[in-house]
Amino acid sequence: MGSSGRETMPDMRIGTLRRGRTQEAGPGVGGTARLDRRTKNLTKRLRPGDIAVIDHVDIDRVSADSLVGCRVAAVVNAAPSISGRYPNLGPEILLAAGIPLLDDVGREVFTRLKEGTPVRLDGTQLLDEEGTVLAEGIAQDDASVAAAMAEAKAGLSVQLEAFAANTMEYMKRERALLLDGVGVPDVITAIDGRHVLVVVRGYDYKEDLAALRPYIRDYRPVLIGVDGGADALVEAGYSPDMIIGDMDSVSDDVLRSGAEVVVHAYADGRAPGLARVQDLGVEAITFPASATSEDIAMLLADEKGARLIVAVGTHATLVEFLDKGRGGMASTFLTRLRLGGKLVDAKGVSRLYRSRISTTALVVLVLAAFIAIGSALAVSAVGQVYLGLLLDQWNGFVFWLENLFS
């Protein structure tokens, strides 16, 4: 992977996706390079047609969906997009959206490439405007991803064993929190006896929030946004009652919206996100726990007496737990066991719940009321007097129109 001189371009071309960029000087896909080692941070400043340069082992579904939503022209990954540890879902999503994926180019790309540089992806190479090779890797396609996923599925038992071990370790550390609610802070928001909607900016959160509109309108649940989930609520037209998380992906405006803020702290009490909240002049309390932010949101709602907890964008299946590739997913598994039937996934609510009064039924009810009123007026003496007056008014109006146009 040298950077001296021009090199002959390989025969294989990637030209499946061409955005509206005019800087393409040759074959392949061109765009402006945007770099960040954290995909979540990069997606905040990506624009359509950019080439995203990331360092993300095992691209998960949420990250891939975010990149697709940004309409990037291509993705260059310094790390293996499928390491073989487990069958992660991200690479398939990118390819299905027609986004070329150049894989495992090495971390040196972050030193060779500057933010905002015009680059071109051609086959297995990433080049600058002069044709100098900046990085070289594996051009993933449907066949290569399918083969890597098959190998990952074969070794899934190892990940299941690790997941089980992490679950037991977490249970030992947080048994007081899980069993007795020890450590849950007092909050101002009234939760006892109410429904609670916990929103995480995760899987299908936009679709789920849209499907839950009748439920939210009728039950008016407590709205808890987990980090970026608070922004998701605002984008959907709601005001969060509470914001919970480490505060790394929620916007300043939403933090100032008036919602109660609970900062997720490490088990030893350190809360890196607290300083940011205080700098904004927002009061906050901390919740120390080794669980994930979405888990402490659910545990808090349960401990404060929530009657039902509806989860949006959270992890519900074993594949989703493993897709995050974190030991912390053990807390999610145990939290769901703790909450039991009180916790309902948004998809289940949207499929089972319907608005108490449908639009059609409401229209029929109004028409029936008018018919009943008209019938009562027609058969009563007082009604006939009113109908006679109404008829005289109508005849007078018709006479006025005739004179106006005669």
N, C-alpha and C positions, 0 to 999 in steps of 0.2 A: 504494500500500500504506500507507494511513494508519492511525492508531490512535485517531482521534477519533470518538466517537459510534458508534451502531449503523448497520450497513449491511444492505440487503436481501439475503437469501440467494438465491443462484442456484438455478435449477430443477434442475440436475444434482446428484444426491445420491450419496454413496458410503456404502452401507449393507450391503456384502457381508460384513463381518466384525464381529460383535459379541461381545466377550469378556464375562466376568462382571463388568463395571464398572457400578456404580449411579450414577456421577456424571454420566451423559449427560443433559444438560438440554434437548436438542433433537435435530434430525435429524443424520445423519452418524455418525461414530465418535468416542467419547470415551475418554479415558484420561489417565494421568499422564505428563507430558513428562519424558523423560530425554535429556540433551544431551551430546554429545562430538564433537569434530572427527575423532577416530579411532574408526572403527567397532569395531575390535578391542578397544579399551578399554571402549567403551560396552556391549558384549555381556556383560561381566563383572558388570554391576549391573542389567541389564534384568530385569523380572519380567513374567509373563504379563499381557497387557492394557495394557501401557505403550505410549506413542507414542514411537518412537525418532526423534530429531532428529539428523541426521548431516551431514557435509560431505564427500561422497565422490564424486569424479568417476569415472564408469564403475564402477558397483558390480559387483564380481567375484563369482564363484560361491561362494567360501568365505565371504565376508561375508554374502551373501544366505542361505546355508544356516544360518549362525549366528543371523541375525535370525529366521528361520523357527523354529529350534530354541528360541529364547527366547519364542516365541508372542506376539509383539508385535501390538498392535491395528492399527497403521499405521506407515508410515515417511515422514518428512518430510526431504527432501534439499535442503540449501542449494545444492548444485552439480548440474549435469546428470548424471542417472544413465546416460545414453548420450550421450557427446560426439560420436560418429561416427568416432573414431579407429580403432576395431576393434569387432567384434561381441561385446561383453561379455555374460556369461550371467546376471548378477544380477537385473536387472529382471524377466525372464521367470519366474525362480524365485519371486520375491515374489508376482507376480500369480497364478501357478499355485497358490500356497498360500492365496489369498484375502486377501492383505494389501494394502490400498490404498497407493498410492505417490504422494505429492505431491512434484513434482519442481521443481528449480531455483527455490527460493523466495528465494534471496539470503542472504548471510552475516549480514545484519542481524538475522536471527532469533535469533542467539546473544546479541545485546545486548537484544533485546526480551523474551526468554523466560527464565525462571529454572527451574532444576532442581526437579522435583517439583510444578510448576504443573499443575492440572487444565486440560486443553485439549480442543478438539473439532475434528475434521477434517470439513468439510462442502464437498463439491465441490472447488473450486479454492482454498479458503480454510482457514487454520488460525485458530481463534478461542479466546478465553478464556471463562470462565464467564459474563461479562456480554455476550458476543457481539462484543467488540472484535476486529477483524481484526489478528492478529499477523503473518501472512505470507500471501502469495498466490503460486501458481505453476501448474504444469501437472499436472492429474490424469491420470496415465498409465493407459492401459487396453491390452487386448490389441492393438487395431488400431494405436495410436500406437507401441507398442513394436515391433511387427512392421515398421512403416514405417521407424522409426529403425534397426533392425537391418539392413534391406535396404540402406539408405544406407551403413551402416558396412561391410558386406561389399563394397560397390562400391569403397570406398577402402582395402581391405585391402592392396593392393600397396605403398602408401606405408609402412605399418607393417612389412611384410616387409623393405623396403629399410632402414628404421631398425634393425630387429632384426639384419640382416646386418652393418650398420656397427658396432653395439654389440658383436657377436660378434668382429669383427676387432680392435676396440680392446681388448677384454678379453684376447684371445689375446696381444697384444703386451705387456700389463702383467703377465700371470700365466703366461707360457710356462714359466718355471722350475718353478713349482708344478705345472702341468699335465703337463709332460713328464718331470720328474725328481723331483717330490715335495719340492722345496726349500721349507723353511719349515714343514713338518709337525712339530708338537711331539711329544716323547716322552710316552707315556702309560703308566699302570700296568696298565690293563685288558688282559688277554691276548686278543689278536685273531688271531694268526697261525694259519692253518689252519682257522679256525672260520667258521661262517655268522654274518652280521651282519644284524640287522633295524633299519633306520633308520625312525623314526616321526615324521612331520610331521602336525600337526593341520590337515590339508588335505582334499582331496576324498575323501569316503567312508571316512575313516579308521576310524570305528567298525565299519562293516560288514566292512572288510578285516581288522581285528584279530580280529573274531569268527570269520571264515572261516579264519584262520591258526592257530587253537588247536591242531589236531592237529600241524601243522608245528612250532610252538613247543615243544609237549610232547615230540616225538620228537627234534628236532635241538638244542634248547636253545641258540639263537643268542645272540650278544652283543646286548643290547637298548640301542640308542642313541635317546634322545629329543631331538628338536630343539625347543628352547624348550617351547612348550605340548604338544609331542608326548610329553614326559616325564610330564606330568599325564595324558595319554591312556593311557599305559601303566599308570599306577597305577590309573586308573579301570577298566581292563580286568582288573585283578587281578595285574599284574606289577610287578616292581621293576626300574627302569632300571639298567643297569650304568654308563652314561655319559650326561651331559647336555651338549649342545653348542648354543650360540646366543648371542644378545646379551642374554639373560636378561630380556627385557621382558614375557614372557607365561607364564613358569613360576612356580608358586606357591612360597612360602617353605618349606612343609612338604616338598615334593618335593625342593627344593634341599638340605634337611637330611637326606634319606633315606639318605645314605651313598654315592650314586653319584659317580663321578669327574666333575668339572665342567671343561669347556673353554669359555672365554669367547671368543666371536667378536670380534675387534678389527678396526679399520680397517687399511688397508694401511700407514698411517704409525705404527701401534702403539697408537693411542688405543683404549681399551676402556671405554666408558661403563658397561657392565654389571658390570665387575669390582668397583666400589665396593659395589654392592648385595650381591654374593656375600660379600665380605670382611666387611661389616657383620653378616652372619648367622653369622660365625665359620666359614665353609666355605672350605677351601683350593681354589684353582683355578689353572689355567694358561691362557695366552692363545694364540690362533691368528690372527695377522694375515693377512688376505686380503680382496680386494675381491669375492670370490664371495659367494653367499648362504649362510646357515647350513646349509641342507640339503646344499649342494654340498660344503662343507668337511667335513661329517660323512662323506660318501661317500668323499671323497679321503683322509681320514685312515684310514678302514677299509681302503681299497685299499692305501695305502702301508704299513700295518702287517700286511699279509699275509692279509686276509680271503679265504676261498675262494669265498664267494658273498655278495652284498649284496642283500637284499630290501627294497624301498622301499614304505612305506605313506604314503598321503596326499600324495605328491610330484607333480610335474608331468611328464607323460609325452607329451603331444601338443602340436602347434603352437598350437592354440586355447588350451590351458591356459597355455602360455608367454605368449602375448599377453594372456590374461585377467588376469594380474597387473599389466599395464601398466607394467612396470619394465624398465629397461635391464639390470638384474642378471640377467634371465632368460637372457641370453647365456651366463653362466657355467654355468647348468643344462644348456644344450644341449651345450656343450663337455665338461662333466664326464661326461655320458652317452656321448659319443664316446670319452673316455679310458677309461672302465670297460668299455665293450663288453659282451661276453656275460656278464661277471661280475655285472652289475646286472640284476635281475629285478623287474618290478613285482608288487606283492602280488596283484593280480587274476590274473595268470598263474600264480602259485604255487598259489593257492587252487583254481584250475580244474584244474591238472594233478596236484597232490599229493593223495594220500589217505593216511590213517593206515595204517601198515604192517599192523596187525591190526585189522580192523573188529570192532565189537561182536558182530555175528552170527557171525562166524568164531570169536570167542573163546568164545561160548556153545556152539557146536557142538563145539569142541575139548574143553571141560570135560565135556560129556555123553559124548563118545566115550571120554574117560579113565575116567569112572565105569563105562561099559559094559564096558570092557576089564578093569577091576579086578574087577567082578562076575563076568565070565566066568572069569577066572583062579581066583577063589575057588571057583566052582561045580565045576570039573573037577579040582581038586587035593585030596589027602587032608587036608592041613592046613586048606584052605579049607572043606571040608565040616564039619570039627570046629568051626571058628569059626561057620559058618552054623547048626549045631545049637545052639551056645550062644546065638547071637543069637535063634533061634526060641524057646528056652526062656525067655529074658528077655522076649520079646514076649508069650508065653502067660501068664507071671506078671503082666505089666502089665495084660493084659486081664482076668485073674481078679480082680486088685485092684480094677479099675473096677467089675466086676459086683457085688462084695461091697459096694462103697461106695454104690451106688445101689439095692441090694436091701433 
